[in-house]
Amino acid sequence: MTRVLLVGGAVAVALVGCAPSAPPPAAPPPAPAAPVPSTPTNPPVVRRQSPPPPLPERPIAFPPFTETTLPNGLSVIVVEKSDAPVTTARLYVRTGSAADPVSKVGLADLVARTLTQGTQRRNARQIAETIERVGGNLDASASPTI
């Protein structure tokens, strides 16, 4: 055991004796890489921050409404707002493009678009002109869910 300690001590002394008097100068830091221009295949790097904390809860005042179910099962919700001479009517169907059969993807969107294309008695232009004459707008669309 004494020999190991001596050898260990001799090695330590040898290392200390061989050490240079001053540490070598540090290598200069690498130069910063030139910014890579943003291209469609090389989008810019976006550094995201944490979102701000949520605001405190506050009460929400919904306008009064009436809800009625017609004999055909259609649910009608009416919200009256008498400060403007405007009427808005919306029809929501409880389905959407998510209900399209796999073999008929796009069916809901096709049906929605054809709703504005006319009827047996009026073509699309006649319907649009009638609605626009009174300042209205007609639109139909399909989304995955409502």
N, C-alpha and C positions, 0 to 999 in steps of 0.2 A: 504494500500500500504506500509506503513511503516513496518508493521509486515513481509510482504513478503521479503522486503529487509533485515530485520534483520535476518530472518530465513535463507535466502540465504547467508548472510554474516556469520552466525554462522556455516552453513554447510561448507562453504569454509574454515573457520578457522579450523573446525574440521578435514577436509581432510588434510590441511596443517599440522596440529598438529599430525595427525596419519601417515604421510608419513615417511618412513625410512630416515635416515640421508644420506645414500649412495645407489645408485641404485644397484639392485642385479646383480651379474656377468652374462654376456651374455653366453648363451648356446654355446658350441663348435659347429662349423659348421659340418654338416653331412659328413661322410667320402665319398670320391668319389666312385661311383659304379665301380666295376671291369669291364673292357671291355668285351663285349660279343663277342665270336668268330664269324667270318663271316661264314655263311652256306648258302646253296641255299634258305632255307626258312627264313633266317635272313641276308639279304645283308648288307654290311657295309654302314655306314652313309657317304654320300658324301656332303661336304660343298662346295657349288658352289659360285664362285666369279662373279662379274659383268663382262661382256665381255669388251674387250678393245674398245676404240672408233674406228670408221671406218677410214681408210686411206683416204687421199684427193683423189679426182677424178683425173684420168689421162687418156690420150687418148689411145684408143685401135686401133692398126693397123692390120686389117684383111688382109690376102693375097688376091691378085686379083683372081677373079673367073668368070667363064662363066656359064650361066644357059640356058638350052635348053629344050624344050618340044617335045618329040617324037610324031609321028602320033597316037600312041596308048594312049597318055595322060600321059605317064611316064615322070616325071620331072627329068632332069639330071643336076647335078651341078658338074663342074670340077674345081679343084684347082690344078694348076701345080706347082710342086716344083722340079726343075731340078738338085738340088745339091746331090741327092741320087738316085741310080738306082732301085727304089722300086715303086710298084704300089699298091694302096689300092682301093678296090671297095667295096662300101656298098650299100645295097638296103634297103630302109626304106619304109614300107607300112603304110599308114595313118590309122591305126587301131591298136588294141592291145587286150590284154586279157580283158580290160575293156569293149570291145564290145562283149564278149562271151555271148550267150543267157544264161539265168538263168538255163535252163535245160541242158546246155552243158558247164558247167564251165570247163576250161582247154583246150578247143578246139583250141585256138590260139597257146598255147604252144605245143600241139600235132602236129599241122600242121607244126610249125617251126622245131620241132625235126625231122619230117619225110623228110624235105627238104634235109637233108644230108644223107639219108638212101639208096640212089640209084635211078636209073631210069629203064626203060625197057631195055636199052642197056648197062648200067654200074651199077655194084653193089656199095655199099658204100665203100668197100675196094679199088676198082679200081679208084673211084673218089678221095679218100684220097691220094692214091699213086701218082696219076697224079699231084695233087696240091702240095704235099710234095716234089716231085722230083724237082720242080722249087723253093722250099723254101716258098711255100704258106701255108695258113691256111684257112680252111672253117668252119664256125660256123653259127648257126641260133638260134635265141631266140625270145621270146615274152615278152613284158613288158606291164604294164597297159596303158601307153601312150607313145608317141614319142615326 
